Amino acid sequence: MPRNPLHKPRILVVTPEITYLPDGMGNLTQRMSAKAGGLADVSASLVKALYDQGADVHVALPNYRRMFHLDVASVFELEYEKVARSLPEQRIHLAEDRVFYHRSSVYGTENTLISLAFQREVINHTIPQVRPDLIHCNDWMTGLIPAAAKRHGIPSLFTVHNIHTERLTLAQIEDRGIDAADFWQYLYYQQPPGSYEETRAQNAVDLLASGIFAADHVNTVSPKFLSEVIDGCHQHIPGHIRHELWAKANAGCATGILNAPDAEFDPENDPYLKDHYTVETLMAGKRTNKKRFQERVGLLVDPEAPLFFWPSRLDPVQKGCQLLTDILYRIVSDYAHEGLQVAVVANGSFQKHFHHIVDQHGLHDRVAIRDFSEELSHLAYAASDFIFMPSSFEPCGLPQMIAPKYGGLTLCHDTGGLHDTVDPMDIANNRGNGFLFKYFNADGLKWTVDEAMRFHRLPNAEREKQLARVMRESSARFNHEATAAEYIKRYEQMLDMRLTE
């Protein structure tokens, strides 16, 4: 396949979800948003940073027509853009298949069909049209593409956002229009493969492991999580995934690159807030937003009360919400004289247990449990003094990066991305942005609450000094530009390595 000029390599970002695309990349950029998690935000920020810097960046994603909210005029624009895809100016490449068109969410019961349809279009049409110098793939839904890229001699970066995979046989893959015989030897199988013929019908391909195995470089979304997986710290992660990541790391082909929260998480410009504030006005801004939040959710109105916020989905397998229910009544009772309040703005299977505790002990004016909404969540960040992040494992995490931007401190388990982004408060040395516990249990979480309350009792001037520092440091450290710069650095290293071989 012909190569592009070396001074401006062409990058193809392949992602099943994205929150926005920068102006100038196509007529429909402002109508395209399909999100299931942090992958959408990272993809959007990376593409924007590349485009803003003048890079020759292209994006391949499924054509989720329903989620893209196309009107009649837009459909005609879409048809035009389909014709124009092969032109150099066209940077958005929509994979076409009816399995995408009427979906209201990225993932669902047809995950494997969506994945295969998407990858078929990228392999059969997008790669030959774009002729990229490097392909950046994301998660299991793009797991076949690094192998196909290797067949064409195109280097690939594979980002592991979540340890989730699907398995399919070569026969199933080929039945969906992908000629896997062309690159079958670069895939990862459930059993060591023999010949193509004996492998095709019985030996399942692992999509996530294939992406890791075939890619030239792999990254997780935090350095610590990568080392934890390699060291076998998490029993739920399959051994073959651990081994493949270990092999890449051992060969110097695996790194950790932190995600970053969206730019709208900024108390000075947050579109969901009515009362904005800055580093200079943070104490008054927190009090005003706390009062508004307390009135909104039925908590006792007291802008001086210490407010603890739970921002993550209520998933006991990963997020550790059971640790909070174990100590919920205790912390509210122990610190009743100081007015401690807890707010949960999240959905999940464990929500019923919080409701039960609140109802049983009559804590409705001290503990608020509400379903997730973007507007209420943003207000909670602006109102709260502390957030809970006691995850048993965390590939990256975003709330612990968002909270300090609003002048909040994180209480978390020392694991994965939390380890990389939360540093213990050390007032004497003027550093830190939260409180960490080492062992995953309720006593550890309770200890962080005690430490947080000790901080809350500091004189206002000292608290304000520390929180202002935390806000400034987090704004400089946790942003899309910093994340994108790390990916761009990795692209350059990969291309340089390839050029000197």
Phi, psi and omega in degrees: 000131182300146180263157178273166177304137189289336183285345179217076183295147180266125183251129175251116177264120181251116184216139178281351181209151180200148182266331179196166174229146184291149175303142179103344181275348181166165185291341188251014188302321185281353179259000187255114175206118177220113188225135170239339182190202184295336178304321180298318181291317180296317179299316181297314183294321181293314180299316180298316180296317178297314182295317181297331180272005176084013179288154177274078186258137177234152182232133172246127177210158179295149177274083177280080188302319182293318181286337180278355174054052181280132172269182184299316180298324181294325179299319177295321176298320181297316179298321177297316183293329176299319179292325186273003187303326185281352180286146181301329183288339184277115186251349178257126183238104184270120176287129185257125172192143184297338181294339178272328202301317190253018181282147175253359177212159183291315183248158180182208184286344183253035186305315183291323177295318178298314181301312183292320178297317179298310183292326176302313182293321180293314182291315187279330188238309189293312182299313177298327180284316184282324184052060185287157172272337179207142179242131178250114182252157186224116172064179191300332182293350176240019190294339179277340191291321176302324178293317177295323179295320179299323178298329180266000181076024181257124178292151182223145171250133181239119181260126178262104178273320181221144178276079176222143182215168173226156181234136181216151175278162175302324179299315179295321179295314182289331176296340178264013172094014178254122181278077184291342178300337181288336183218022187301329184288350179262004181265164180254128185247160180296325176235153177305126185281151172259245176277165178300317185297315182284340181275330195303315190265335191245329189267107188289141175271130174268118188291315180294313180297326178295317178299317179294314184297317187272338184293151176285330177213147182233142171225143168267175186261021164194146179297318184295321180297322177300313181293325178295318179296313181298323182276359177074031183284341185241113185292336183283348182274122184304145183299325183288328176293315178302316183296318181294320177293321175300316182297318179295315180296319180296332178270003181076024184241029177216137179217172173244130178232119183291141168288179175211150179289160180294152184296340180291344175280083182206114186298342179282332185228008184306120183293345181268352183262142172268333182243096181276158177207165182236182175302322183288336183242024191296320184293315177293320179296319178297316181297316180297314180290327177296316179299316179297317180294315180301317178296322183293320187254002175086019175279158175301125184283110180204097184295350178265353182291138175291122184248122178255131188241132172259113186258351190258163178301150185272074183246109183288342180290317182250314196276349174075024182295337178294334177293323179288320178296328179297330184244002189302306181297322183297314183288324178295321180289313182299325184248028179299323181292343177255003173077023183305135179232151179232134177233127176248119176239084188193154174252166177147167185298336186271357184301325182299329180290324175295315178301319181298315180295317180297315180293317184297323185253004179061050185258021190298332179268001180241337181227123180248131177240116183227149174296154182291138165213147181302314184297314181291325179295316178298318179297323179294321176299318181290332184271329192276154176266330184217152172236152177264130172218063184272046185298142174289326171212155183207104179305322175211290185087143177240325182306324181290345174267334179283312185308312182295337175295334180260007181082027177250152179250147186260136172253115189212161171282138184281084184209152171047226181296337177294320177299322184281344188238345180245123179246141182301137176298128179225086187295323181300326180254009172059051180207168180101158181216018179178195184225126185242142171243144190277316186259134187283089175203169184294326179297323177296317178295319179299321178300320179293326176297316178300318179294320179297318179293327176296319177295319184296336181278354179298155174305146183307320182297320179290317177300314181299319178301314182292317182292324176297318176299316180299317179299314181296314183295319182291324178296323180284331188264319187254087180210162183296326181298318180294318179296312181299322179300323179293319177293319180297319177301319180293318176304312183297319179295319180295317180292322178296318179299319181293323183289334183264001180288000000 
